[in-house]
Amino acid sequence: MSASQVEQIRAHLVSGRDITPLEALHRFGCLRLAARVADLRAQGIPVETVAELANGKRFARYRLASPQGVLL
């Protein structure tokens, strides 16, 4: 059985990488990254949102606020 999107995104963030909605779609087939981030926050994972602007488009980039404090 494969890992859930929340588990995959958590592992991605815990590894020290950040993620955008487009990356989440390509990597994990996740259409609702903000909802999965809300799930992680509900589990106590400190995810921060960084607003980005590129090519005239706004989007969110998510990363751990404190990678040292999160355990797999």
LOKOLTI-297807 format. One line per 10 residues: number of its first residue (from 1); for each residue x, y, z of N, C-alpha, C, O. Coordinates in steps of 0.02 Angstrom, whole numbers, plus 32768, in hexadecimal, padded with zeros to 4 digits. Example, Ala and Ser with C-alpha at 12.3 -4.5 7.8 and 13.67 -1.06 7.14 Angstrom:
residues 2
1 = 8294,7EE4,8186,8267,7F1F,8186,8294,7F5B,8186,82C8,7F5A,81A7; 8282,7F90,8162,82AC,7FCB,8165,8285,8002,818A,829E,8039,8192
***
This chain:
residues 72
1 = 802A,7FC5,8000,8000,8000,8000,802D,803E,8000,805E,8041,8024; 801B,8070,7FD8,8044,80AC,7FD3,8033,80DC,800C,7FFD,80DA,8029; 8062,8108,801A,8059,813A,804F,8025,816D,8039,801E,817C,7FFD; 8000,8189,8069,7FCE,81BC,8059,7FF1,81FC,8043,802D,8205,804E; 7FCC,8228,8024,7FE8,8268,800F,8003,828E,804A,8039,82AD,8046; 7FE0,828C,8082,7FF8,82B0,80BE,803B,8293,80D4,8068,82B9,80E5; 8041,8252,80D5,8080,8232,80E9,80B9,8243,80B8,80F1,8250,80CD; 80AA,8243,8078,80DC,8253,8045,80F3,829B,804B,812E,82AA,8047; 80C4,82C8,8055,80D4,8310,805B,80FB,831C,809B,812B,8343,809C; 80E7,82FB,80D1,810B,8302,8111,8153,82EB,8108,8181,830E,811E
11 = 815E,82B2,80EA,81A3,8299,80DF,81CB,82C9,80B4,8206,82D5,80C1; 81AB,82E6,8082,81CC,8316,8056,81E3,8353,807E,821C,8369,8077; 81B6,836E,80A8,81C7,83A8,80D0,81FB,8399,8105,8229,83C0,8110; 81F4,8360,8126,8223,834D,815B,826A,8344,813E,829B,834D,8162; 826E,8331,80FF,82B0,8329,80E0,82D3,836C,80D3,830B,836D,80BB; 82B0,83A3,80E3,82CE,83E5,80DC,82BC,840A,809C,82D5,8441,8090; 8290,83EC,8074,827C,840C,8036,823B,8432,8040,8214,8424,806E; 822E,8463,8014,81EE,8486,8014,81C5,846B,7FDA,81DC,8442,7FB3; 8187,8483,7FD5,815A,8469,7FA1,8127,849E,7F8E,810F,84C5,7FB8; 8117,84A0,7F4D,80E2,84CB,7F33,80A8,84A0,7F1B,80B1,8463,7F13
21 = 806F,84BE,7F10,8036,8496,7EF6,8046,8472,7EB5,8031,8439,7EAC; 806A,8492,7E87,807A,8472,7E48,80A8,8436,7E53,80A0,8402,7E33; 80D9,843D,7E7F,8106,8406,7E8F,80E0,83CC,7EAF,80EC,8391,7EA0; 80B1,83DD,7EDC,8089,83A9,7EFD,805E,8383,7ECA,8055,8346,7ED0; 8045,83A5,7E99,801D,8385,7E65,8049,8354,7E3D,8035,831B,7E32; 8083,836A,7E28,80B0,833F,7E00,80CD,8305,7E28,80D0,82CD,7E0F; 80E2,8312,7E66,8102,82DD,7E8E,80D2,82AC,7EAD,80DE,826F,7EAC; 809A,82C6,7EC7,806E,829C,7EF0,8026,8298,7ED6,7FFC,8276,7EF4; 8017,82BA,7E9E,7FD3,82BA,7E84,7FA3,82DF,7EB1,7F67,82D1,7EB2; 7FBD,830E,7ED7,7F95,8333,7F09,7F7A,8373,7EEA,7FA0,83A0,7ED8
31 = 7F38,8377,7EE5,7F17,83B2,7ECA,7F08,83E6,7EFF,7EFB,8420,7EEF; 7F0A,83D3,7F3F,7EF6,8401,7F76,7F2D,8403,7FAB,7F24,83EC,7FE3; 7F67,841F,7F98,7F9F,8422,7FC7,7F8E,8449,8006,7FA1,8434,803D; 7F6A,8480,8000,7F59,84A7,803B,7F31,847D,806E,7F3A,8484,80AA; 7F06,8452,8055,7EDF,8426,8082,7F0C,83F3,80A4,7F04,83E4,80DF; 7F3C,83D8,807E,7F6B,83A8,809C,7F98,83CA,80CF,7FA9,83AC,8102; 7FAB,8408,80C2,7FD3,842F,80F2,7FAA,843B,8131,7FC4,8437,8168; 7F6A,8449,8129,7F3E,8451,8164,7F3B,8411,818C,7F39,8413,81CA; 7F3A,83D8,816A,7F3B,8397,818D,7F7B,8390,81B5,7F7A,8379,81EE; 7FB4,83A3,8197,7FF4,839F,81BA,7FF6,83CD,81F7,800E,83BA,822C
41 = 7FDC,8409,81EE,7FDA,8438,8227,7FAD,841D,825F,7FBC,8427,829A; 7F77,83FB,824D,7F4B,83DE,827F,7F6F,83A6,82A6,7F5D,8398,82DF; 7FA1,8388,8287,7FCA,8355,82A8,8003,8374,82D1,8029,8350,82F1; 8007,83B7,82D0,803B,83D9,82F6,807B,83E6,82D0,80AD,83FA,82EE; 807B,83DA,828F,80B7,83E7,8266,80BA,8432,8257,808A,844E,823D; 80F2,8453,8268,80F6,849C,825E,8108,84AE,8216,8143,84B7,8206; 80D6,84B4,81EB,80E0,84C5,81A5,80D3,8510,819D,80A0,852A,81B3; 8103,8532,817C,80F8,8579,816E,80EA,8584,8124,8100,855D,80FA; 80C6,85B9,8116,80B3,85CB,80D2,80DB,8608,80BE,80DD,863A,80E2; 80F9,8605,8083,811D,863D,8067,80FA,8650,8026,80F3,8627,7FF9
51 = 80E4,868F,8021,80C3,86A6,7FE4,80F8,86B4,7FB0,812A,86D5,7FBE; 80ED,869B,7F73,811C,86A3,7F3B,80F9,86C7,7F01,80BC,86C3,7EFA; 8121,86E8,7ED9,8108,8708,7E9C,813A,86F9,7E65,8175,870B,7E6B; 8124,86D7,7E30,814F,86C7,7DF8,8126,86CB,7DB8,80EF,86B0,7DB4; 8141,86EC,7D86,811F,86F3,7D46,80DA,8711,7D4E,80AB,86FD,7D2A; 80D2,873F,7D7B,8092,8760,7D87,805E,8735,7DAB,8024,8749,7DB1; 8072,86FB,7DC3,8044,86CD,7DE6,8058,86C8,7E30,8093,86C7,7E41; 8026,86C6,7E5A,8030,86BD,7EA2,8023,8675,7EB5,7FF4,8655,7E9C; 804C,865B,7EE1,8042,8617,7EFA,8064,8611,7F3D,808C,863B,7F51; 8054,85DB,7F60,8071,85CE,7FA2,80A9,859B,7F9C,80A7,856C,7F73
61 = 80DB,85A4,7FC6,8111,8573,7FCD,810F,855F,8017,810E,858A,8043; 810F,851F,8024,810B,8506,8069,814D,84E6,807D,816D,84C5,8055; 8160,84F2,80BC,819C,84D4,80D9,8193,84CC,8123,8166,84EB,8141; 81BE,84A3,8141,81BA,849C,818A,81D5,84DB,81AB,8207,84F7,8196; 81B3,84F0,81DF,81CA,852A,8205,8206,8519,822F,8231,8543,823C; 8209,84DA,8246,8240,84C5,8272,8251,847C,8263,8239,8450,8287; 8279,846D,822F,8286,8429,821C,82A5,83FF,8254,829A,83C2,8256; 82CC,841D,8281,82ED,83F7,82B6,82BB,83DB,82E8,82CA,83A9,8309; 8281,83FA,82EF,8251,83E5,8322,8220,83AF,830B,81F5,839B,8332; 8225,8399,82CD,81F5,836A,82B2,8217,8326,82A7,824C,8322,8289
71 = 81F8,82F2,82BF,8212,82AF,82B7,81E6,8288,8287,81A9,8292,8285; 8204,825B,8262,81DD,822E,8238,81BF,81FB,8264,819B,81CF,824D
***
